Amino acid sequence: MLVIASALREVRLLVRGIRILTAAALATAVMATAANSAGAAPGRTDPRPKGGEADPAAAVMVRGTVLDYRTRQGCIGRSVVIGGEQTTTDVDGRFAIAAPPGVYDLAIVEPNRSSATFYRGLRRRDLLLLHSIDPNLVPKGYDKHVAHIDGKLSGGGFDPGSSNMTRIYFLSPQVRRDRTLAGQTHDARGAAYGPLTLAWIGPESIAGDVVAVRTTRDKPDAGAPARDGTGSVVWWEAHEKVKVVSGEVAMADLAFARLPMGHIAGQIDVAPGLSVTGRSVHYLVLPNAGIPIDGDGAERRPGPFDFPVPDLRHMPGQYCASAYDGARGIHSFTSKCGLAFGATDVTLKLRAPPKLTTLKERTQQVQTISRDTQFGWTAFEGGIHQLTLHCGGDPENPNVFVYTTATRAPWPDLRAVDVAFPKVGQMCHVSVTGLGPYQGMDEAFSPEGIGSTFPKETYGGRSTEPYVIIAPPGKPAAGKPPRKILHDEASPR
């Protein structure tokens, strides 16, 4: 009887297993049929032709973020265009758009058509891009918010009537703001530092860090007077995390504490024809936002640099050292980040910027350009190029930027992105900037490229900026200079 009962149980289990397998097979068949009849999922392209093989011409999604060229903050509500496809960046500057496989070109356009940025020869599908925005423009669907931060400063012998070089910062991904307080700028309110006014686009409430720093001097040691008869520089710092709500005043009282001091030192190699007109050390907290460290005037001294540096490692961020040449109408810069506190072997190198070859860089003749102008320049060492056509920055005379590895470029097709060509007679200035160290476009605009928070090394240089006038095609390349143009060597912005 036991044998018969066991056999019956095995039969029942076998039948049950067959039923389960049959149901699974039927479900799989139904899902496959539904997928074949419905095609690709919404918003995606099915790469399979009827034969079942991948279609080499099928579009592939490109995802990325657009940052403001100056502040490195997310660009909200900007158009991203690839061929016939177009999308809009979200509140963080992010986007997703279909692109053909292989090499493609991309454009970013201001909503009011005051500027357009073109990228030539991209391949990668994860991008971190830069774009020059109209800072006064509020994209449709978003609101501009205003709030204030106020509070009192104390600690470390702080005296609101005599404190020197006190700086207040608010640092957040949405807005950065700073204010310098010194001596007479403190009014009868005593130690109050506000209101620090913030304006931003996006969510109604944001979070960030309020940071206060100031410097004093120690008395010089007996028998060993310091430079200029003063003692060594002393840094004081206070910070607090703050939530800010639109239309409200956030309070943050800050008490200074003395910081331990160290040094960051090194040398600067300079290409022939360049000079060092400035150098600095700063503590970078957000992209293009941090605390400059120049409390003893070291940025103005010639030769190797040696900065007394406060220990700010209790804050998120990195130490960076920079140098630049802003003389003679050109601009060359170099920067290294991720420096160790106390590093003394930092080497910075200023490289020669590219030169325009199809326009005269130094001339008192006014030159003309037109729709059929081809721009040319010399190659930049170890980097890519940014052609800038700065014509006013308004919808009738937009600014145009072209990123490329090439050393020649025509005007991009502005009509394809619904941007006007600058008016005949409009004055513009043209320049080309080299940006490194990047092997190509994909490396330059990767998440670790130009727009990254803490780039290990960046360097670049901008050519002189000859002024030109928009002319109809076929007009002569140069003529008599107008009275208001005395020379072409405008000081760098």
Number of C-alpha atoms within 10 A of each C-alpha: 6 7 7 8 9 10 11 12 11 11 11 10 11 11 11 12 12 10 12 11 11 12 12 11 11 12 12 12 12 11 11 12 11 11 12 10 9 10 12 13 9 8 9 12 14 15 15 14 11 8 7 8 9 12 13 12 11 15 17 17 15 17 15 19 22 27 24 19 17 12 17 23 24 23 29 26 23 24 20 23 21 19 14 9 11 16 16 20 20 17 16 17 20 21 20 18 19 22 23 17 15 14 11 15 15 17 22 26 24 24 20 16 21 22 27 26 24 22 21 18 17 18 17 17 18 16 24 21 27 23 23 24 23 16 8 7 12 17 16 9 7 13 13 15 16 17 19 18 21 15 16 15 20 16 14 12 9 18 15 23 15 12 17 18 15 21 18 23 21 25 21 18 16 20 16 20 15 17 14 15 17 15 14 12 12 17 12 10 10 12 17 17 26 17 14 18 15 18 14 18 18 17 14 15 14 16 16 18 17 22 19 24 19 22 19 18 14 12 13 14 11 7 6 9 13 14 10 6 10 13 16 18 16 19 22 20 23 20 20 14 13 18 14 20 17 18 12 12 18 17 16 21 17 20 17 19 16 17 15 12 16 13 15 22 18 16 16 20 15 18 13 9 7 20 18 21 15 16 24 20 27 18 25 22 18 20 18 16 21 19 20 14 21 17 20 16 10 18 20 14 13 12 10 14 22 18 23 21 25 23 19 18 12 6 12 10 19 20 26 24 27 23 27 26 22 20 16 12 19 23 22 27 24 22 22 21 21 16 18 14 17 16 14 16 11 16 16 22 19 25 25 22 26 23 24 23 13 12 23 18 19 14 16 18 20 20 21 25 24 20 16 11 15 13 19 18 21 17 18 23 16 15 22 24 27 21 26 20 21 20 25 18 19 15 17 17 22 25 25 26 24 20 23 21 19 15 19 17 16 12 17 18 13 15 9 11 20 11 22 17 21 25 16 15 12 15 20 22 18 21 24 28 24 29 24 23 19 19 12 17 21 18 19 23 22 18 17 15 23 24 24 19 19 22 16 15 18 19 25 26 26 26 22 27 27 24 27 24 21 20 20 15 13 12 12 11 16 17 12 9 14 10 6 6 11 12 14 20 17 16 13 14 6
